Amino acid sequence: MGKTLFLENARKLRYEAGWVAVHRDGDPRPVLLRADELDCIVVDGKAAFISTYLLDELAARGCSVIFTDSRHMPASILMPLTAATIDTNGRVLAQMSWGA
């Protein structure tokens, strides 16, 4: 099982040769995370720019991306459409229904 990454106030997310590069305000260097180790990314906040190339690479690796609303609750989810991710998607959706 991979990792779930929760991002608050990220400004830019992009793909860099196998890595997810997370740019934050006030930090000139991005934080790099191995794309292959991620099962799910939760993006909390409305100011993040995310490259479609990154979203495509995450989907190819079976990683879901959840976006939150203004109350920090899940509002939408990007799920890969591959047979290998069906179990992961079911777990993510079940966890979303647990409530706060």
Gaussian input, Z-matrix of N, CA and C with variables (Angstrom, degrees):
# hf/3-21g

backbone

0 1
 N
 C     1     B1
 C     2     B2     1     A1
 N     3     B3     2     A2     1     D1
 C     4     B4     3     A3     2     D2
 C     5     B5     4     A4     3     D3
 N     6     B6     5     A5     4     D4
 C     7     B7     6     A6     5     D5
 C     8     B8     7     A7     6     D6
 N     9     B9     8     A8     7     D7
 C    10    B10     9     A9     8     D8
 C    11    B11    10    A10     9     D9
 N    12    B12    11    A11    10    D10
 C    13    B13    12    A12    11    D11
 C    14    B14    13    A13    12    D12
 N    15    B15    14    A14    13    D13
 C    16    B16    15    A15    14    D14
 C    17    B17    16    A16    15    D15
 N    18    B18    17    A17    16    D16
 C    19    B19    18    A18    17    D17
 C    20    B20    19    A19    18    D18
 N    21    B21    20    A20    19    D19
 C    22    B22    21    A21    20    D20
 C    23    B23    22    A22    21    D21
 N    24    B24    23    A23    22    D22
 C    25    B25    24    A24    23    D23
 C    26    B26    25    A25    24    D24
 N    27    B27    26    A26    25    D25
 C    28    B28    27    A27    26    D26
 C    29    B29    28    A28    27    D27
 N    30    B30    29    A29    28    D28
 C    31    B31    30    A30    29    D29
 C    32    B32    31    A31    30    D30
 N    33    B33    32    A32    31    D31
 C    34    B34    33    A33    32    D32
 C    35    B35    34    A34    33    D33
 N    36    B36    35    A35    34    D34
 C    37    B37    36    A36    35    D35
 C    38    B38    37    A37    36    D36
 N    39    B39    38    A38    37    D37
 C    40    B40    39    A39    38    D38
 C    41    B41    40    A40    39    D39
 N    42    B42    41    A41    40    D40
 C    43    B43    42    A42    41    D41
 C    44    B44    43    A43    42    D42
 N    45    B45    44    A44    43    D43
 C    46    B46    45    A45    44    D44
 C    47    B47    46    A46    45    D45
 N    48    B48    47    A47    46    D46
 C    49    B49    48    A48    47    D47
 C    50    B50    49    A49    48    D48
 N    51    B51    50    A50    49    D49
 C    52    B52    51    A51    50    D50
 C    53    B53    52    A52    51    D51
 N    54    B54    53    A53    52    D52
 C    55    B55    54    A54    53    D53
 C    56    B56    55    A55    54    D54
 N    57    B57    56    A56    55    D55
 C    58    B58    57    A57    56    D56
 C    59    B59    58    A58    57    D57
 N    60    B60    59    A59    58    D58
 C    61    B61    60    A60    59    D59
 C    62    B62    61    A61    60    D60
 N    63    B63    62    A62    61    D61
 C    64    B64    63    A63    62    D62
 C    65    B65    64    A64    63    D63
 N    66    B66    65    A65    64    D64
 C    67    B67    66    A66    65    D65
 C    68    B68    67    A67    66    D66
 N    69    B69    68    A68    67    D67
 C    70    B70    69    A69    68    D68
 C    71    B71    70    A70    69    D69
 N    72    B72    71    A71    70    D70
 C    73    B73    72    A72    71    D71
 C    74    B74    73    A73    72    D72
 N    75    B75    74    A74    73    D73
 C    76    B76    75    A75    74    D74
 C    77    B77    76    A76    75    D75
 N    78    B78    77    A77    76    D76
 C    79    B79    78    A78    77    D77
 C    80    B80    79    A79    78    D78
 N    81    B81    80    A80    79    D79
 C    82    B82    81    A81    80    D80
 C    83    B83    82    A82    81    D81
 N    84    B84    83    A83    82    D82
 C    85    B85    84    A84    83    D83
 C    86    B86    85    A85    84    D84
 N    87    B87    86    A86    85    D85
 C    88    B88    87    A87    86    D86
 C    89    B89    88    A88    87    D87
 N    90    B90    89    A89    88    D88
 C    91    B91    90    A90    89    D89
 C    92    B92    91    A91    90    D90
 N    93    B93    92    A92    91    D91
 C    94    B94    93    A93    92    D92
 C    95    B95    94    A94    93    D93
 N    96    B96    95    A95    94    D94
 C    97    B97    96    A96    95    D95
 C    98    B98    97    A97    96    D96
 N    99    B99    98    A98    97    D97
 C   100   B100    99    A99    98    D98
 C   101   B101   100   A100    99    D99
 N   102   B102   101   A101   100   D100
 C   103   B103   102   A102   101   D101
 C   104   B104   103   A103   102   D102
 N   105   B105   104   A104   103   D103
 C   106   B106   105   A105   104   D104
 C   107   B107   106   A106   105   D105
 N   108   B108   107   A107   106   D106
 C   109   B109   108   A108   107   D107
 C   110   B110   109   A109   108   D108
 N   111   B111   110   A110   109   D109
 C   112   B112   111   A111   110   D110
 C   113   B113   112   A112   111   D111
 N   114   B114   113   A113   112   D112
 C   115   B115   114   A114   113   D113
 C   116   B116   115   A115   114   D114
 N   117   B117   116   A116   115   D115
 C   118   B118   117   A117   116   D116
 C   119   B119   118   A118   117   D117
 N   120   B120   119   A119   118   D118
 C   121   B121   120   A120   119   D119
 C   122   B122   121   A121   120   D120
 N   123   B123   122   A122   121   D121
 C   124   B124   123   A123   122   D122
 C   125   B125   124   A124   123   D123
 N   126   B126   125   A125   124   D124
 C   127   B127   126   A126   125   D125
 C   128   B128   127   A127   126   D126
 N   129   B129   128   A128   127   D127
 C   130   B130   129   A129   128   D128
 C   131   B131   130   A130   129   D129
 N   132   B132   131   A131   130   D130
 C   133   B133   132   A132   131   D131
 C   134   B134   133   A133   132   D132
 N   135   B135   134   A134   133   D133
 C   136   B136   135   A135   134   D134
 C   137   B137   136   A136   135   D135
 N   138   B138   137   A137   136   D136
 C   139   B139   138   A138   137   D137
 C   140   B140   139   A139   138   D138
 N   141   B141   140   A140   139   D139
 C   142   B142   141   A141   140   D140
 C   143   B143   142   A142   141   D141
 N   144   B144   143   A143   142   D142
 C   145   B145   144   A144   143   D143
 C   146   B146   145   A145   144   D144
 N   147   B147   146   A146   145   D145
 C   148   B148   147   A147   146   D146
 C   149   B149   148   A148   147   D147
 N   150   B150   149   A149   148   D148
 C   151   B151   150   A150   149   D149
 C   152   B152   151   A151   150   D150
 N   153   B153   152   A152   151   D151
 C   154   B154   153   A153   152   D152
 C   155   B155   154   A154   153   D153
 N   156   B156   155   A155   154   D154
 C   157   B157   156   A156   155   D155
 C   158   B158   157   A157   156   D156
 N   159   B159   158   A158   157   D157
 C   160   B160   159   A159   158   D158
 C   161   B161   160   A160   159   D159
 N   162   B162   161   A161   160   D160
 C   163   B163   162   A162   161   D161
 C   164   B164   163   A163   162   D162
 N   165   B165   164   A164   163   D163
 C   166   B166   165   A165   164   D164
 C   167   B167   166   A166   165   D165
 N   168   B168   167   A167   166   D166
 C   169   B169   168   A168   167   D167
 C   170   B170   169   A169   168   D168
 N   171   B171   170   A170   169   D169
 C   172   B172   171   A171   170   D170
 C   173   B173   172   A172   171   D171
 N   174   B174   173   A173   172   D172
 C   175   B175   174   A174   173   D173
 C   176   B176   175   A175   174   D174
 N   177   B177   176   A176   175   D175
 C   178   B178   177   A177   176   D176
 C   179   B179   178   A178   177   D177
 N   180   B180   179   A179   178   D178
 C   181   B181   180   A180   179   D179
 C   182   B182   181   A181   180   D180
 N   183   B183   182   A182   181   D181
 C   184   B184   183   A183   182   D182
 C   185   B185   184   A184   183   D183
 N   186   B186   185   A185   184   D184
 C   187   B187   186   A186   185   D185
 C   188   B188   187   A187   186   D186
 N   189   B189   188   A188   187   D187
 C   190   B190   189   A189   188   D188
 C   191   B191   190   A190   189   D189
 N   192   B192   191   A191   190   D190
 C   193   B193   192   A192   191   D191
 C   194   B194   193   A193   192   D192
 N   195   B195   194   A194   193   D193
 C   196   B196   195   A195   194   D194
 C   197   B197   196   A196   195   D195
 N   198   B198   197   A197   196   D196
 C   199   B199   198   A198   197   D197
 C   200   B200   199   A199   198   D198
 N   201   B201   200   A200   199   D199
 C   202   B202   201   A201   200   D200
 C   203   B203   202   A202   201   D201
 N   204   B204   203   A203   202   D202
 C   205   B205   204   A204   203   D203
 C   206   B206   205   A205   204   D204
 N   207   B207   206   A206   205   D205
 C   208   B208   207   A207   206   D206
 C   209   B209   208   A208   207   D207
 N   210   B210   209   A209   208   D208
 C   211   B211   210   A210   209   D209
 C   212   B212   211   A211   210   D210
 N   213   B213   212   A212   211   D211
 C   214   B214   213   A213   212   D212
 C   215   B215   214   A214   213   D213
 N   216   B216   215   A215   214   D214
 C   217   B217   216   A216   215   D215
 C   218   B218   217   A217   216   D216
 N   219   B219   218   A218   217   D217
 C   220   B220   219   A219   218   D218
 C   221   B221   220   A220   219   D219
 N   222   B222   221   A221   220   D220
 C   223   B223   222   A222   221   D221
 C   224   B224   223   A223   222   D222
 N   225   B225   224   A224   223   D223
 C   226   B226   225   A225   224   D224
 C   227   B227   226   A226   225   D225
 N   228   B228   227   A227   226   D226
 C   229   B229   228   A228   227   D227
 C   230   B230   229   A229   228   D228
 N   231   B231   230   A230   229   D229
 C   232   B232   231   A231   230   D230
 C   233   B233   232   A232   231   D231
 N   234   B234   233   A233   232   D232
 C   235   B235   234   A234   233   D233
 C   236   B236   235   A235   234   D234
 N   237   B237   236   A236   235   D235
 C   238   B238   237   A237   236   D236
 C   239   B239   238   A238   237   D237
 N   240   B240   239   A239   238   D238
 C   241   B241   240   A240   239   D239
 C   242   B242   241   A241   240   D240
 N   243   B243   242   A242   241   D241
 C   244   B244   243   A243   242   D242
 C   245   B245   244   A244   243   D243
 N   246   B246   245   A245   244   D244
 C   247   B247   246   A246   245   D245
 C   248   B248   247   A247   246   D246
 N   249   B249   248   A248   247   D247
 C   250   B250   249   A249   248   D248
 C   251   B251   250   A250   249   D249
 N   252   B252   251   A251   250   D250
 C   253   B253   252   A252   251   D251
 C   254   B254   253   A253   252   D252
 N   255   B255   254   A254   253   D253
 C   256   B256   255   A255   254   D254
 C   257   B257   256   A256   255   D255
 N   258   B258   257   A257   256   D256
 C   259   B259   258   A258   257   D257
 C   260   B260   259   A259   258   D258
 N   261   B261   260   A260   259   D259
 C   262   B262   261   A261   260   D260
 C   263   B263   262   A262   261   D261
 N   264   B264   263   A263   262   D262
 C   265   B265   264   A264   263   D263
 C   266   B266   265   A265   264   D264
 N   267   B267   266   A266   265   D265
 C   268   B268   267   A267   266   D266
 C   269   B269   268   A268   267   D267
 N   270   B270   269   A269   268   D268
 C   271   B271   270   A270   269   D269
 C   272   B272   271   A271   270   D270
 N   273   B273   272   A272   271   D271
 C   274   B274   273   A273   272   D272
 C   275   B275   274   A274   273   D273
 N   276   B276   275   A275   274   D274
 C   277   B277   276   A276   275   D275
 C   278   B278   277   A277   276   D276
 N   279   B279   278   A278   277   D277
 C   280   B280   279   A279   278   D278
 C   281   B281   280   A280   279   D279
 N   282   B282   281   A281   280   D280
 C   283   B283   282   A282   281   D281
 C   284   B284   283   A283   282   D282
 N   285   B285   284   A284   283   D283
 C   286   B286   285   A285   284   D284
 C   287   B287   286   A286   285   D285
 N   288   B288   287   A287   286   D286
 C   289   B289   288   A288   287   D287
 C   290   B290   289   A289   288   D288
 N   291   B291   290   A290   289   D289
 C   292   B292   291   A291   290   D290
 C   293   B293   292   A292   291   D291
 N   294   B294   293   A293   292   D292
 C   295   B295   294   A294   293   D293
 C   296   B296   295   A295   294   D294
 N   297   B297   296   A296   295   D295
 C   298   B298   297   A297   296   D296
 C   299   B299   298   A298   297   D297

   B1=1.4426
   B2=1.5249
   B3=1.3277
   B4=1.4514
   B5=1.5204
   B6=1.3077
   B7=1.4594
   B8=1.5218
   B9=1.3331
   B10=1.4538
   B11=1.5151
   B12=1.3141
   B13=1.4560
   B14=1.5180
   B15=1.3356
   B16=1.4607
   B17=1.5177
   B18=1.3287
   B19=1.4595
   B20=1.5226
   B21=1.3091
   B22=1.4556
   B23=1.5205
   B24=1.3072
   B25=1.4581
   B26=1.5293
   B27=1.3076
   B28=1.4680
   B29=1.5226
   B30=1.3193
   B31=1.4610
   B32=1.5263
   B33=1.3257
   B34=1.4641
   B35=1.5205
   B36=1.3270
   B37=1.4548
   B38=1.5168
   B39=1.3255
   B40=1.4637
   B41=1.5210
   B42=1.3176
   B43=1.4629
   B44=1.5160
   B45=1.3361
   B46=1.4675
   B47=1.5229
   B48=1.3120
   B49=1.4720
   B50=1.5237
   B51=1.3343
   B52=1.4613
   B53=1.5163
   B54=1.3049
   B55=1.4613
   B56=1.5239
   B57=1.3287
   B58=1.4579
   B59=1.5284
   B60=1.3233
   B61=1.4662
   B62=1.5256
   B63=1.3394
   B64=1.4670
   B65=1.5242
   B66=1.3216
   B67=1.4626
   B68=1.5236
   B69=1.3361
   B70=1.4578
   B71=1.5264
   B72=1.3103
   B73=1.4692
   B74=1.5213
   B75=1.3116
   B76=1.4543
   B77=1.5090
   B78=1.3224
   B79=1.4611
   B80=1.5264
   B81=1.3257
   B82=1.4666
   B83=1.5295
   B84=1.3386
   B85=1.4653
   B86=1.5290
   B87=1.3365
   B88=1.4634
   B89=1.5284
   B90=1.3075
   B91=1.4601
   B92=1.5241
   B93=1.3274
   B94=1.4582
   B95=1.5205
   B96=1.3364
   B97=1.4655
   B98=1.5173
   B99=1.3378
   B100=1.4659
   B101=1.5264
   B102=1.3189
   B103=1.4603
   B104=1.5324
   B105=1.3235
   B106=1.4704
   B107=1.5226
   B108=1.3228
   B109=1.4657
   B110=1.5197
   B111=1.3348
   B112=1.4586
   B113=1.5250
   B114=1.3399
   B115=1.4654
   B116=1.5185
   B117=1.3400
   B118=1.4584
   B119=1.5256
   B120=1.3259
   B121=1.4582
   B122=1.5197
   B123=1.3309
   B124=1.4596
   B125=1.5215
   B126=1.3332
   B127=1.4600
   B128=1.5251
   B129=1.3254
   B130=1.4629
   B131=1.5223
   B132=1.2981
   B133=1.4554
   B134=1.5146
   B135=1.3010
   B136=1.4611
   B137=1.5212
   B138=1.3171
   B139=1.4634
   B140=1.5233
   B141=1.3166
   B142=1.4642
   B143=1.5272
   B144=1.3290
   B145=1.4577
   B146=1.5179
   B147=1.3413
   B148=1.4595
   B149=1.5205
   B150=1.3196
   B151=1.4626
   B152=1.5248
   B153=1.3233
   B154=1.4616
   B155=1.5267
   B156=1.3115
   B157=1.4706
   B158=1.5259
   B159=1.3468
   B160=1.4688
   B161=1.5184
   B162=1.3263
   B163=1.4647
   B164=1.5200
   B165=1.3234
   B166=1.4620
   B167=1.5291
   B168=1.3217
   B169=1.4748
   B170=1.5292
   B171=1.3253
   B172=1.4646
   B173=1.5249
   B174=1.3215
   B175=1.4621
   B176=1.5278
   B177=1.3184
   B178=1.4682
   B179=1.5192
   B180=1.3268
   B181=1.4618
   B182=1.5318
   B183=1.3389
   B184=1.4659
   B185=1.5087
   B186=1.3110
   B187=1.4658
   B188=1.5260
   B189=1.3311
   B190=1.4582
   B191=1.5210
   B192=1.3376
   B193=1.4592
   B194=1.5209
   B195=1.3419
   B196=1.4634
   B197=1.5248
   B198=1.3294
   B199=1.4592
   B200=1.5229
   B201=1.3384
   B202=1.4574
   B203=1.5258
   B204=1.3396
   B205=1.4588
   B206=1.5314
   B207=1.3226
   B208=1.4643
   B209=1.5241
   B210=1.3372
   B211=1.4762
   B212=1.5338
   B213=1.3354
   B214=1.4647
   B215=1.5330
   B216=1.3186
   B217=1.4548
   B218=1.5331
   B219=1.3306
   B220=1.4710
   B221=1.5295
   B222=1.3230
   B223=1.4566
   B224=1.5195
   B225=1.3278
   B226=1.4606
   B227=1.5143
   B228=1.3238
   B229=1.4531
   B230=1.5266
   B231=1.3087
   B232=1.4574
   B233=1.5274
   B234=1.3385
   B235=1.4611
   B236=1.5210
   B237=1.3279
   B238=1.4715
   B239=1.5222
   B240=1.3018
   B241=1.4639
   B242=1.5222
   B243=1.3236
   B244=1.4570
   B245=1.5176
   B246=1.3085
   B247=1.4627
   B248=1.5244
   B249=1.3212
   B250=1.4663
   B251=1.5236
   B252=1.3224
   B253=1.4655
   B254=1.5202
   B255=1.3037
   B256=1.4584
   B257=1.5270
   B258=1.3267
   B259=1.4599
   B260=1.5271
   B261=1.3191
   B262=1.4659
   B263=1.5155
   B264=1.3183
   B265=1.4636
   B266=1.5194
   B267=1.3147
   B268=1.4655
   B269=1.5176
   B270=1.3367
   B271=1.4621
   B272=1.5210
   B273=1.3256
   B274=1.4673
   B275=1.5200
   B276=1.3352
   B277=1.4573
   B278=1.5318
   B279=1.3251
   B280=1.4661
   B281=1.5222
   B282=1.3166
   B283=1.4692
   B284=1.5215
   B285=1.3147
   B286=1.4667
   B287=1.5214
   B288=1.3191
   B289=1.4692
   B290=1.5365
   B291=1.3169
   B292=1.4617
   B293=1.5246
   B294=1.3245
   B295=1.4652
   B296=1.5180
   B297=1.3272
   B298=1.4637
   B299=1.5088
   A1=108.71
   A2=116.23
   A3=121.65
   A4=112.47
   A5=114.43
   A6=121.53
   A7=110.58
   A8=114.73
   A9=122.09
   A10=107.09
   A11=116.52
   A12=122.31
   A13=108.71
   A14=117.49
   A15=122.82
   A16=107.94
   A17=116.79
   A18=121.28
   A19=110.74
   A20=115.99
   A21=122.29
   A22=108.14
   A23=116.59
   A24=122.33
   A25=114.53
   A26=117.77
   A27=120.12
   A28=107.15
   A29=117.23
   A30=121.03
   A31=112.81
   A32=116.77
   A33=119.78
   A34=108.75
   A35=116.32
   A36=122.21
   A37=107.46
   A38=115.75
   A39=119.95
   A40=109.55
   A41=114.97
   A42=122.32
   A43=109.47
   A44=116.38
   A45=121.87
   A46=109.67
   A47=117.51
   A48=123.33
   A49=114.00
   A50=116.64
   A51=121.07
   A52=114.41
   A53=117.44
   A54=122.76
   A55=110.74
   A56=116.25
   A57=122.31
   A58=105.69
   A59=116.48
   A60=121.71
   A61=108.01
   A62=115.44
   A63=121.83
   A64=108.12
   A65=115.52
   A66=121.49
   A67=108.25
   A68=116.39
   A69=121.85
   A70=109.25
   A71=116.37
   A72=120.99
   A73=110.46
   A74=115.90
   A75=121.26
   A76=115.34
   A77=118.47
   A78=121.79
   A79=108.33
   A80=118.07
   A81=119.89
   A82=114.02
   A83=117.41
   A84=120.52
   A85=109.98
   A86=116.92
   A87=119.12
   A88=111.49
   A89=115.53
   A90=122.61
   A91=105.55
   A92=117.28
   A93=121.82
   A94=110.58
   A95=116.20
   A96=122.83
   A97=108.31
   A98=116.34
   A99=119.97
   A100=109.98
   A101=116.27
   A102=121.83
   A103=111.63
   A104=117.74
   A105=121.47
   A106=113.60
   A107=118.28
   A108=121.71
   A109=113.35
   A110=118.02
   A111=121.09
   A112=112.03
   A113=115.56
   A114=121.83
   A115=111.31
   A116=115.84
   A117=120.20
   A118=109.76
   A119=116.07
   A120=122.07
   A121=107.11
   A122=116.89
   A123=121.96
   A124=107.13
   A125=116.11
   A126=121.55
   A127=107.35
   A128=115.90
   A129=121.94
   A130=108.58
   A131=116.42
   A132=121.26
   A133=109.94
   A134=115.69
   A135=120.23
   A136=113.51
   A137=118.28
   A138=120.56
   A139=113.59
   A140=118.71
   A141=120.92
   A142=111.13
   A143=115.23
   A144=122.45
   A145=106.70
   A146=116.45
   A147=121.06
   A148=108.15
   A149=115.96
   A150=118.74
   A151=110.55
   A152=115.60
   A153=119.67
   A154=110.37
   A155=116.79
   A156=119.99
   A157=109.55
   A158=117.32
   A159=120.96
   A160=109.94
   A161=117.91
   A162=120.28
   A163=111.27
   A164=117.53
   A165=121.78
   A166=111.34
   A167=116.78
   A168=120.91
   A169=111.12
   A170=117.64
   A171=120.79
   A172=110.47
   A173=117.41
   A174=121.03
   A175=110.88
   A176=116.96
   A177=120.83
   A178=111.87
   A179=116.69
   A180=121.88
   A181=112.78
   A182=116.81
   A183=120.34
   A184=114.15
   A185=118.20
   A186=122.44
   A187=110.03
   A188=117.18
   A189=122.99
   A190=109.47
   A191=116.31
   A192=121.89
   A193=107.87
   A194=116.04
   A195=121.80
   A196=108.24
   A197=115.50
   A198=121.65
   A199=108.34
   A200=117.34
   A201=121.15
   A202=111.16
   A203=114.54
   A204=120.79
   A205=109.88
   A206=117.04
   A207=121.26
   A208=112.82
   A209=117.49
   A210=121.43
   A211=111.46
   A212=116.64
   A213=123.72
   A214=112.12
   A215=116.39
   A216=122.10
   A217=108.50
   A218=118.42
   A219=120.51
   A220=110.90
   A221=116.18
   A222=121.64
   A223=111.97
   A224=117.11
   A225=121.03
   A226=109.54
   A227=113.74
   A228=119.02
   A229=109.38
   A230=115.11
   A231=122.40
   A232=105.91
   A233=116.29
   A234=120.68
   A235=110.01
   A236=116.15
   A237=119.80
   A238=111.07
   A239=116.53
   A240=121.59
   A241=111.00
   A242=116.06
   A243=121.18
   A244=109.27
   A245=116.88
   A246=121.24
   A247=112.11
   A248=116.85
   A249=120.45
   A250=112.62
   A251=118.17
   A252=120.11
   A253=113.63
   A254=118.64
   A255=120.91
   A256=111.30
   A257=118.76
   A258=121.66
   A259=111.45
   A260=117.58
   A261=121.79
   A262=110.55
   A263=117.81
   A264=121.42
   A265=111.01
   A266=117.37
   A267=121.06
   A268=111.88
   A269=116.65
   A270=119.84
   A271=111.76
   A272=117.15
   A273=120.54
   A274=110.23
   A275=117.81
   A276=120.66
   A277=111.52
   A278=117.32
   A279=120.27
   A280=110.94
   A281=117.32
   A282=120.75
   A283=111.21
   A284=117.58
   A285=120.80
   A286=110.86
   A287=117.75
   A288=120.78
   A289=112.54
   A290=118.18
   A291=120.67
   A292=112.97
   A293=117.29
   A294=120.32
   A295=111.67
   A296=114.39
   A297=119.77
   A298=111.90
   D1=137.52
   D2=-179.95
   D3=-88.12
   D4=-165.46
   D5=-175.11
   D6=-102.56
   D7=153.39
   D8=169.74
   D9=-105.21
   D10=129.29
   D11=-178.29
   D12=-109.81
   D13=124.08
   D14=177.76
   D15=-106.58
   D16=119.83
   D17=-176.57
   D18=-114.11
   D19=119.88
   D20=172.85
   D21=-107.86
   D22=136.28
   D23=174.03
   D24=56.60
   D25=29.62
   D26=172.91
   D27=-74.14
   D28=140.37
   D29=-178.09
   D30=-98.38
   D31=-32.35
   D32=-177.16
   D33=-151.55
   D34=134.81
   D35=174.72
   D36=-126.12
   D37=132.99
   D38=179.23
   D39=-148.35
   D40=165.95
   D41=179.68
   D42=-95.65
   D43=135.61
   D44=179.38
   D45=-137.76
   D46=90.79
   D47=173.36
   D48=45.73
   D49=56.63
   D50=177.85
   D51=93.52
   D52=-0.62
   D53=-177.65
   D54=-121.72
   D55=148.87
   D56=169.75
   D57=-94.73
   D58=119.24
   D59=179.36
   D60=-97.99
   D61=120.32
   D62=-179.39
   D63=-110.33
   D64=115.91
   D65=178.57
   D66=-98.64
   D67=133.08
   D68=179.37
   D69=-121.67
   D70=155.15
   D71=177.78
   D72=-59.22
   D73=136.85
   D74=175.01
   D75=80.14
   D76=-2.59
   D77=179.95
   D78=-116.13
   D79=112.95
   D80=-175.98
   D81=-69.04
   D82=-23.92
   D83=-179.35
   D84=-106.88
   D85=138.33
   D86=178.18
   D87=-75.12
   D88=155.36
   D89=169.49
   D90=-85.10
   D91=130.62
   D92=-178.73
   D93=-107.96
   D94=130.73
   D95=179.11
   D96=-128.41
   D97=137.09
   D98=-179.05
   D99=-66.39
   D100=122.38
   D101=-178.15
   D102=-62.01
   D103=-33.98
   D104=-178.27
   D105=-68.59
   D106=-16.96
   D107=-177.34
   D108=-92.63
   D109=-1.53
   D110=-173.83
   D111=-103.21
   D112=131.72
   D113=173.26
   D114=-97.90
   D115=-30.93
   D116=-174.82
   D117=-154.60
   D118=140.93
   D119=173.24
   D120=-122.43
   D121=129.22
   D122=175.02
   D123=-107.04
   D124=120.27
   D125=179.84
   D126=-103.21
   D127=108.97
   D128=-179.15
   D129=-105.11
   D130=110.14
   D131=-178.82
   D132=131.79
   D133=154.19
   D134=-173.85
   D135=-104.50
   D136=5.24
   D137=-175.11
   D138=-102.58
   D139=5.17
   D140=-175.92
   D141=-82.84
   D142=133.60
   D143=170.87
   D144=-99.15
   D145=127.74
   D146=-177.16
   D147=-126.26
   D148=126.38
   D149=-179.23
   D150=-72.29
   D151=143.61
   D152=176.68
   D153=-67.80
   D154=-27.22
   D155=175.93
   D156=-62.21
   D157=-42.59
   D158=177.24
   D159=-62.79
   D160=-45.96
   D161=-179.30
   D162=-60.14
   D163=-39.48
   D164=177.84
   D165=-65.05
   D166=-43.72
   D167=179.33
   D168=-65.46
   D169=-39.85
   D170=178.04
   D171=-64.56
   D172=-43.79
   D173=178.81
   D174=-61.52
   D175=-40.29
   D176=178.92
   D177=-63.20
   D178=-25.93
   D179=179.87
   D180=-95.51
   D181=1.97
   D182=178.21
   D183=83.13
   D184=19.24
   D185=-177.98
   D186=-94.93
   D187=128.41
   D188=175.75
   D189=-89.54
   D190=153.26
   D191=176.98
   D192=-127.06
   D193=125.35
   D194=-179.75
   D195=-111.05
   D196=134.99
   D197=176.80
   D198=-111.85
   D199=139.41
   D200=-178.10
   D201=-100.94
   D202=164.47
   D203=176.81
   D204=-96.10
   D205=-170.07
   D206=-177.36
   D207=-67.91
   D208=-15.55
   D209=176.26
   D210=-96.75
   D211=8.93
   D212=179.21
   D213=67.00
   D214=26.11
   D215=177.04
   D216=-104.03
   D217=151.06
   D218=179.26
   D219=-57.05
   D220=128.52
   D221=-179.92
   D222=-113.30
   D223=-33.90
   D224=178.07
   D225=-154.95
   D226=162.89
   D227=-178.07
   D228=-142.30
   D229=138.85
   D230=173.47
   D231=-105.32
   D232=115.51
   D233=-177.63
   D234=-119.44
   D235=136.47
   D236=176.53
   D237=-64.06
   D238=147.20
   D239=179.72
   D240=-104.56
   D241=56.86
   D242=177.28
   D243=-121.68
   D244=151.19
   D245=-178.28
   D246=-61.05
   D247=-31.87
   D248=-177.40
   D249=-69.80
   D250=-15.61
   D251=-176.50
   D252=-104.06
   D253=0.69
   D254=-177.26
   D255=-58.48
   D256=-44.69
   D257=179.60
   D258=-63.98
   D259=-43.46
   D260=178.73
   D261=-61.86
   D262=-44.67
   D263=179.64
   D264=-60.95
   D265=-41.51
   D266=178.13
   D267=-62.33
   D268=-41.06
   D269=178.10
   D270=-65.60
   D271=-42.03
   D272=179.36
   D273=-62.56
   D274=-45.54
   D275=179.79
   D276=-64.63
   D277=-38.09
   D278=177.10
   D279=-64.65
   D280=-41.78
   D281=179.24
   D282=-65.17
   D283=-34.90
   D284=179.41
   D285=-64.73
   D286=-28.86
   D287=-178.02
   D288=-83.57
   D289=-5.19
   D290=-178.97
   D291=-64.96
   D292=-30.05
   D293=-179.01
   D294=86.16
   D295=174.32
   D296=-176.12
   D297=-89.43

